[in-house]
Amino acid sequence: MYTLPVLPYAFDALEPFIDKETMEIHHDRHHTAYIKNLNDALATIEGYTTPSIEILLQSLGSIPESIRTKVRNNAGGHYNHSLFWTMMSAPKGQTAQGTLKDAIVSSFGDVSALQKKITEVGLARFGSGWVWMVVDQKQLKVIDTPNQDSPVTENMKPILCIDVWEHAYYLKYQNKRADYLSAFWNVVNWRTVETLYETAMT
């Protein structure tokens, strides 16, 4: 059985950039629903033992076709959100440092150029989805995925993700996704991103 991870900060910790009500609904209702739907689907497989969520997403071909889409969507929703919560922390003016910063400069020019690239990709994502910075073949890339699809399904290693479903920002920003993406940089937990980058490169 998969379970809801505890949010690593208070619902209002990201104010004023991401509001308390959005965080509470997003974590307690949306994420909870993905987990319930995933567990319910997998419970129909007799004797099934749940692997890590990453392994599940990388082995969807072994899931019965009748529930595969449901498992893909809800497993992705669980994985993506579990990672997303760790991407953020109370605003502290953090910036990228060390080997991660060096890699960003090498791949994109500088941190500002990375932010611009992510904003462009996020605004170009039609409908619901996610924007990611991933390590793919030891290279940094910015990609997007539709709905709750995840890069781990393609054996990429996500190190930064931004939820661009409307439920992630609509209460505060309405249809202004660009404003939400701009505000996100004030709450990025760069220390988590750096740790994920170092792990992905080993």
Backbone bond lengths (Angstrom), bond angles and torsions (degrees), N, CA, C in turn:
res aa  C-N    CA-C-N  psi(-1)  N-CA   C-N-CA  omega(-1)  CA-C   N-CA-C  phi
1 M - - - 1.461 - - 1.530 110.12 -
2 Y 1.294 115.18 133.28 1.460 120.24 175.06 1.524 108.85 -89.53
3 T 1.321 116.15 147.42 1.459 120.94 -175.48 1.527 110.49 -128.68
4 L 1.320 114.85 158.33 1.457 121.60 -179.45 1.523 110.07 -74.18
5 P 1.336 118.56 123.34 1.470 119.31 177.02 1.520 110.39 -71.30
6 V 1.303 115.62 146.86 1.462 120.76 176.46 1.517 108.82 -70.16
7 L 1.326 116.61 133.56 1.460 120.51 176.69 1.526 108.29 -64.04
8 P 1.339 119.21 129.50 1.466 120.86 -172.84 1.524 114.56 -80.86
9 Y 1.314 117.66 19.06 1.466 122.82 177.70 1.522 106.89 -163.65
10 A 1.316 116.83 168.67 1.460 120.99 179.35 1.528 110.70 -70.06
11 F 1.322 116.42 156.53 1.463 120.50 -179.56 1.530 112.56 -57.47
12 D 1.331 116.53 -30.96 1.468 119.79 -177.68 1.526 113.38 -96.19
13 A 1.332 117.19 9.26 1.471 120.19 -174.25 1.518 113.32 -67.51
14 L 1.320 117.74 -23.14 1.462 121.36 -175.03 1.528 112.17 -96.25
15 E 1.329 116.79 2.23 1.462 120.65 177.16 1.539 109.36 -60.90
16 P 1.329 117.75 148.23 1.462 128.36 1.66 1.534 113.12 -89.77
17 F 1.312 117.88 5.89 1.465 120.71 -171.23 1.520 112.97 -79.27
18 I 1.335 116.78 -39.20 1.462 121.83 173.28 1.522 106.23 -129.46
19 D 1.309 116.61 124.41 1.456 121.09 -168.73 1.523 113.01 -80.68
20 K 1.323 113.93 156.31 1.461 122.40 -177.34 1.517 112.24 -58.22
21 E 1.328 117.91 -44.83 1.463 120.63 -176.39 1.521 111.53 -63.45
22 T 1.335 116.24 -41.99 1.465 119.56 177.55 1.517 110.80 -60.81
23 M 1.333 117.39 -46.08 1.464 120.51 -178.34 1.521 111.27 -62.52
24 E 1.323 116.67 -40.94 1.461 120.33 -178.50 1.529 111.04 -65.35
25 I 1.331 116.71 -46.93 1.464 120.40 179.45 1.522 110.75 -66.88
26 H 1.320 116.66 -42.52 1.466 122.46 -176.50 1.532 110.41 -62.03
27 H 1.319 116.18 -48.83 1.463 120.75 -177.10 1.528 111.98 -75.62
28 D 1.313 117.25 -53.14 1.460 120.62 -170.41 1.528 113.73 -78.20
29 R 1.319 117.86 -26.16 1.462 119.75 -177.50 1.529 111.88 -106.77
30 H 1.331 116.94 -57.72 1.463 119.07 -176.54 1.528 111.61 -64.13
31 H 1.324 117.01 -51.95 1.472 119.02 -177.48 1.532 110.55 -64.92
32 T 1.317 116.69 -40.97 1.461 120.15 178.04 1.527 111.31 -58.00
33 A 1.320 116.38 -39.53 1.464 120.11 -179.38 1.525 111.51 -64.77
34 Y 1.331 117.42 -40.36 1.465 119.71 178.05 1.529 110.66 -61.03
35 I 1.313 116.51 -42.55 1.462 120.31 -178.33 1.529 110.78 -66.18
36 K 1.314 117.35 -44.81 1.469 120.44 179.37 1.522 110.57 -60.78
37 N 1.322 116.84 -46.85 1.468 120.05 -179.22 1.524 111.67 -63.50
38 L 1.326 116.90 -37.85 1.464 120.93 178.88 1.517 110.41 -66.61
39 N 1.327 116.91 -49.35 1.459 119.86 -179.58 1.523 111.49 -61.79
40 D 1.328 116.74 -39.60 1.462 119.88 179.40 1.529 111.18 -63.24
41 A 1.330 116.07 -40.94 1.470 119.42 -179.97 1.526 111.12 -65.57
42 L 1.319 116.42 -46.43 1.468 120.06 -176.90 1.527 111.87 -69.53
43 A 1.330 117.19 -24.88 1.462 120.66 178.90 1.521 112.20 -65.90
44 T 1.331 117.40 -16.11 1.465 120.62 178.83 1.525 112.35 -80.56
45 I 1.358 116.76 -9.13 1.468 120.71 178.34 1.531 108.15 -93.66
46 E 1.286 116.64 111.14 1.465 120.09 -175.81 1.527 111.30 -61.53
47 G 1.324 116.13 129.01 1.454 121.72 176.17 1.521 114.94 73.60
48 Y 1.312 117.72 10.83 1.471 120.18 -176.42 1.526 110.32 -72.27
49 T 1.324 115.18 131.03 1.461 121.83 175.94 1.513 108.57 -107.06
50 T 1.313 117.18 122.91 1.463 119.99 -173.72 1.525 111.23 -72.49
51 P 1.334 116.91 125.81 1.464 121.11 174.75 1.522 109.32 -84.68
52 S 1.330 117.35 -175.26 1.460 119.16 172.04 1.520 108.52 -60.54
53 I 1.310 116.53 154.84 1.463 119.87 -177.40 1.523 111.06 -63.58
54 E 1.341 117.81 -32.56 1.466 120.33 177.45 1.521 111.27 -64.64
55 I 1.320 116.52 -44.81 1.465 120.14 179.89 1.527 110.38 -64.88
56 L 1.322 116.62 -39.44 1.456 119.29 177.32 1.526 110.86 -58.75
57 L 1.323 117.21 -45.45 1.464 120.78 -178.97 1.528 112.27 -67.35
58 Q 1.308 117.14 -25.32 1.463 120.75 179.87 1.528 112.24 -89.86
59 S 1.328 117.22 -4.43 1.469 120.24 -177.82 1.525 111.07 -130.16
60 L 1.317 116.49 36.81 1.464 120.52 -178.21 1.522 112.64 -63.05
61 G 1.345 116.34 -23.57 1.458 119.79 179.09 1.517 113.02 -63.57
62 S 1.344 117.02 -19.66 1.462 120.18 -179.86 1.524 112.63 -87.48
63 I 1.324 116.60 -6.35 1.462 121.51 179.69 1.528 109.02 -84.68
64 P 1.325 118.65 136.55 1.471 120.34 179.08 1.527 111.56 -51.81
65 E 1.301 115.53 137.94 1.465 120.75 -174.71 1.525 112.44 -58.83
66 S 1.320 116.56 -30.51 1.465 120.23 -176.79 1.521 113.09 -64.74
67 I 1.341 117.26 -24.11 1.466 120.16 -179.66 1.534 111.97 -121.74
68 R 1.330 116.94 5.53 1.467 119.82 -172.71 1.524 112.40 -62.41
69 T 1.316 117.61 -43.02 1.469 119.73 -179.32 1.518 110.83 -64.71
70 K 1.320 116.73 -42.17 1.464 120.47 178.30 1.521 110.68 -62.63
71 V 1.314 116.82 -42.46 1.464 120.35 178.88 1.526 110.44 -66.07
72 R 1.322 117.08 -44.60 1.469 120.53 179.21 1.528 111.09 -57.55
73 N 1.321 116.61 -48.69 1.460 120.35 -176.59 1.525 111.95 -64.87
74 N 1.318 115.86 -45.66 1.463 118.97 -174.36 1.524 112.86 -81.72
75 A 1.322 117.58 -31.72 1.467 119.31 173.23 1.523 109.99 -66.39
76 G 1.341 116.06 -41.27 1.454 119.33 175.61 1.510 111.47 -61.84
77 G 1.341 116.54 -43.05 1.456 119.80 177.84 1.520 112.33 -59.92
78 H 1.325 116.89 -40.31 1.466 120.86 178.38 1.530 111.15 -67.46
79 Y 1.316 116.45 -49.28 1.464 119.44 -178.85 1.528 111.21 -62.57
80 N 1.332 116.19 -49.85 1.458 120.55 -175.44 1.526 111.70 -59.51
81 H 1.324 116.22 -44.76 1.462 119.10 -178.50 1.524 111.43 -70.53
82 S 1.328 117.15 -38.75 1.468 119.36 178.42 1.521 110.75 -58.06
83 L 1.334 116.43 -40.02 1.462 120.60 177.31 1.525 110.98 -71.97
84 F 1.320 116.33 -41.71 1.463 121.38 -176.46 1.521 111.79 -58.03
85 W 1.328 118.47 -41.43 1.465 119.44 -179.65 1.522 111.04 -59.65
86 T 1.320 117.55 -35.27 1.474 120.34 -178.11 1.522 112.45 -77.91
87 M 1.331 116.82 -12.94 1.462 121.20 179.36 1.521 112.46 -72.51
88 M 1.336 116.31 -13.85 1.457 119.89 -170.71 1.525 111.21 -122.87
89 S 1.317 114.62 155.00 1.462 121.90 174.54 1.516 108.17 -155.21
90 A 1.317 116.77 168.17 1.459 120.64 178.52 1.521 109.59 -53.69
91 P 1.324 118.18 140.18 1.478 121.04 -176.62 1.525 111.89 -56.45
92 K 1.333 115.74 122.06 1.465 121.09 -178.41 1.522 112.29 -135.50
93 G 1.326 116.50 7.67 1.455 119.07 -179.64 1.517 113.97 69.34
94 Q 1.339 117.19 30.23 1.458 120.91 179.17 1.527 111.45 -66.92
95 T 1.320 115.90 152.15 1.463 122.40 172.12 1.521 108.47 -135.85
96 A 1.326 115.49 160.99 1.468 120.00 175.94 1.522 109.82 -65.81
97 Q 1.328 116.05 142.48 1.460 121.06 -178.59 1.527 110.11 -136.81
98 G 1.321 114.92 171.62 1.452 122.37 169.25 1.515 115.35 60.47
99 T 1.336 114.65 -142.52 1.462 120.03 -175.64 1.525 112.09 -66.12
100 L 1.339 116.63 -29.76 1.464 118.99 177.02 1.524 110.10 -64.72
101 K 1.312 116.72 -46.81 1.467 119.53 178.94 1.521 110.52 -60.11
102 D 1.319 117.19 -41.93 1.469 120.85 178.24 1.532 110.55 -59.78
103 A 1.324 116.39 -41.86 1.465 120.28 -179.68 1.529 110.98 -67.82
104 I 1.330 116.83 -38.43 1.464 120.46 177.87 1.521 110.26 -63.84
105 V 1.328 116.91 -43.90 1.467 120.96 178.66 1.528 110.08 -61.63
106 S 1.339 116.29 -42.81 1.464 120.46 -179.32 1.527 111.98 -65.62
107 S 1.333 116.28 -37.99 1.470 120.63 -173.96 1.518 113.94 -87.05
108 F 1.346 116.45 -33.63 1.468 119.14 -171.52 1.528 114.18 -125.34
109 G 1.313 118.02 -14.60 1.462 121.61 -178.71 1.513 112.13 112.82
110 D 1.327 116.95 -52.45 1.461 123.07 173.69 1.524 108.25 -168.65
111 V 1.330 115.78 177.94 1.459 119.90 -176.84 1.521 111.11 -64.54
112 S 1.312 117.64 -37.44 1.468 120.88 178.40 1.521 111.55 -62.08
113 A 1.321 116.28 -38.87 1.468 120.05 178.02 1.526 110.76 -67.38
114 L 1.333 117.06 -36.50 1.462 120.70 175.29 1.524 110.08 -62.06
115 Q 1.311 116.75 -46.37 1.458 120.69 179.91 1.527 111.00 -60.76
116 K 1.317 116.48 -41.48 1.463 120.65 177.97 1.523 110.86 -63.05
117 K 1.330 116.79 -41.78 1.459 121.11 179.41 1.525 110.71 -63.53
118 I 1.320 116.92 -44.92 1.454 120.76 -179.47 1.522 110.64 -64.25
119 T 1.322 117.05 -39.86 1.463 120.35 177.13 1.524 110.89 -62.60
120 E 1.316 116.99 -44.06 1.471 120.81 178.99 1.521 111.01 -60.64
121 V 1.316 116.81 -45.41 1.465 120.87 -179.60 1.526 110.40 -67.10
122 G 1.335 116.05 -39.75 1.458 120.13 179.61 1.512 113.07 -64.88
123 L 1.320 116.54 -39.02 1.461 120.09 179.02 1.526 111.50 -73.72
124 A 1.320 117.04 -28.23 1.463 121.06 -179.99 1.527 112.69 -79.62
125 R 1.334 117.87 -16.70 1.458 121.05 179.15 1.530 108.66 -68.31
126 F 1.315 116.35 108.79 1.458 121.39 -178.28 1.517 109.57 -75.68
127 G 1.311 116.38 128.24 1.451 119.98 -179.71 1.518 111.46 74.30
128 S 1.315 116.40 -148.89 1.464 121.73 -174.02 1.522 111.65 -88.43
129 G 1.326 115.86 150.33 1.447 119.57 178.20 1.513 112.95 166.74
130 W 1.321 114.89 -159.01 1.463 122.35 -174.27 1.520 110.01 -138.60
131 V 1.325 115.57 152.86 1.465 122.67 171.44 1.519 107.20 -116.16
132 W 1.325 115.86 139.76 1.463 120.57 -172.86 1.529 111.37 -135.36
133 M 1.319 115.05 148.70 1.456 120.90 157.60 1.526 105.54 -109.58
134 V 1.320 115.41 124.35 1.455 120.70 -175.18 1.527 110.27 -126.22
135 V 1.311 114.19 159.10 1.461 120.99 166.86 1.524 106.89 -100.38
136 D 1.327 115.46 120.17 1.465 121.91 -179.88 1.517 107.79 -130.76
137 Q 1.319 116.21 115.21 1.465 120.86 -176.18 1.529 110.88 54.12
138 K 1.353 114.79 43.95 1.474 123.17 176.89 1.529 113.82 68.82
139 Q 1.332 116.37 11.33 1.459 120.88 179.60 1.528 110.29 -115.84
140 L 1.334 115.85 142.83 1.454 120.13 174.76 1.527 110.15 -79.50
141 K 1.326 115.58 134.85 1.462 121.07 176.53 1.521 109.29 -138.79
142 V 1.325 116.05 152.04 1.463 121.73 170.38 1.519 107.28 -108.50
143 I 1.328 116.35 125.47 1.464 121.75 -179.35 1.516 108.96 -136.30
144 D 1.325 116.07 169.99 1.450 120.93 171.22 1.515 108.80 -130.73
145 T 1.320 115.53 156.87 1.462 121.03 176.63 1.522 108.78 -133.01
146 P 1.340 117.40 147.89 1.460 120.22 178.28 1.522 111.52 -81.16
147 N 1.313 114.94 154.65 1.465 122.23 171.46 1.533 111.03 53.33
148 Q 1.347 117.99 -122.97 1.465 120.07 177.77 1.526 111.58 -112.93
149 D 1.318 117.25 24.45 1.460 119.57 175.10 1.530 109.58 -65.34
150 S 1.308 114.90 151.70 1.466 120.57 -175.00 1.528 110.91 -131.69
151 P 1.331 117.43 143.65 1.466 120.65 178.39 1.529 113.71 -62.41
152 V 1.334 118.08 -22.95 1.466 118.41 -178.49 1.519 111.05 -64.80
153 T 1.331 116.88 -24.19 1.462 120.24 176.42 1.518 110.95 -61.99
154 E 1.338 116.22 -29.14 1.468 122.47 179.10 1.528 111.70 -100.48
155 N 1.330 115.63 17.12 1.472 122.40 177.52 1.529 113.43 63.69
156 M 1.328 117.07 24.21 1.463 120.82 169.59 1.527 108.44 -87.77
157 K 1.325 116.11 162.38 1.461 120.93 -177.64 1.523 109.52 -116.13
158 P 1.337 117.40 102.54 1.458 120.17 -178.88 1.527 111.64 -69.71
159 I 1.334 116.10 137.21 1.460 119.76 174.87 1.525 111.78 -124.35
160 L 1.331 117.57 -11.90 1.465 121.73 175.71 1.518 107.44 -150.85
161 C 1.335 117.53 134.48 1.459 119.61 177.30 1.518 110.41 -141.36
162 I 1.323 115.21 148.38 1.457 122.21 177.00 1.523 108.24 -132.13
163 D 1.303 115.38 125.05 1.461 121.82 177.56 1.528 108.69 -77.70
164 V 1.333 117.42 120.30 1.458 120.16 177.46 1.532 111.99 -113.39
165 W 1.336 116.49 20.40 1.453 119.27 165.68 1.532 107.71 -66.33
166 E 1.322 117.06 147.32 1.463 119.23 -178.33 1.522 112.76 -61.29
167 H 1.325 117.72 -29.16 1.468 117.89 -178.77 1.525 112.19 -65.91
168 A 1.337 117.80 -15.31 1.460 121.21 179.02 1.525 112.86 -78.15
169 Y 1.339 117.07 -16.45 1.471 117.82 -173.22 1.521 115.62 -147.28
170 Y 1.321 118.59 -5.73 1.465 119.77 -166.62 1.531 113.53 -67.68
171 L 1.323 118.87 -33.85 1.463 119.98 -178.30 1.528 112.15 -62.06
172 K 1.324 116.41 -35.95 1.464 120.37 -178.16 1.517 112.62 -96.32
173 Y 1.326 116.69 -40.50 1.463 120.39 -171.06 1.529 113.82 -108.20
174 Q 1.340 117.46 0.01 1.467 121.94 -176.73 1.539 109.89 50.81
175 N 1.313 118.13 -123.64 1.466 120.46 -178.22 1.524 113.02 -94.76
176 K 1.329 117.20 13.84 1.472 121.37 -174.57 1.526 110.22 -92.09
177 R 1.313 115.11 72.88 1.469 119.63 -178.64 1.516 111.56 -60.88
178 A 1.317 117.71 -34.64 1.462 120.62 179.76 1.525 111.30 -61.36
179 D 1.329 117.52 -39.71 1.465 120.96 178.92 1.528 110.71 -66.38
180 Y 1.319 116.23 -40.02 1.467 120.70 177.02 1.527 110.97 -62.85
181 L 1.326 117.14 -45.77 1.467 120.23 179.79 1.520 110.90 -62.91
182 S 1.322 117.28 -37.93 1.459 120.62 177.60 1.529 111.12 -65.45
183 A 1.325 116.37 -42.65 1.465 120.87 -178.90 1.525 111.75 -67.31
184 F 1.322 116.95 -30.66 1.467 121.25 -176.30 1.526 112.15 -55.57
185 W 1.329 117.17 -35.53 1.459 119.89 -176.10 1.523 112.95 -65.39
186 N 1.312 117.15 -16.08 1.463 120.29 177.39 1.524 112.55 -77.13
187 V 1.319 117.47 -15.92 1.466 120.49 -176.91 1.522 112.89 -120.59
188 V 1.319 118.19 10.02 1.470 119.72 179.11 1.528 110.20 -65.33
189 N 1.312 116.00 131.25 1.461 121.70 174.65 1.530 108.24 -90.65
190 W 1.316 115.04 85.38 1.466 119.96 -175.28 1.523 112.52 -62.89
191 R 1.327 117.28 -25.72 1.464 118.33 178.81 1.531 110.14 -65.91
192 T 1.322 117.50 -38.07 1.468 120.63 176.17 1.522 110.52 -65.57
193 V 1.324 116.65 -43.58 1.467 120.53 179.71 1.525 110.22 -60.80
194 E 1.321 116.60 -42.11 1.468 120.46 179.01 1.523 111.26 -62.31
195 T 1.323 116.96 -43.15 1.466 120.46 179.33 1.520 111.19 -62.94
196 L 1.328 116.66 -43.10 1.459 120.28 178.41 1.524 111.21 -64.48
197 Y 1.330 116.75 -38.15 1.459 119.99 177.92 1.532 111.41 -63.54
198 E 1.319 115.95 -46.68 1.465 119.58 -179.85 1.522 111.29 -61.14
199 T 1.338 116.57 -40.44 1.469 120.24 178.28 1.519 111.06 -65.78
200 A 1.333 116.42 -40.99 1.464 120.65 -178.37 1.519 112.45 -66.47
201 M 1.311 116.95 -26.03 1.461 121.19 -177.11 1.517 113.71 -89.67
202 T 1.335 116.46 -5.29 1.466 118.81 -178.72 1.526 110.17 -84.15
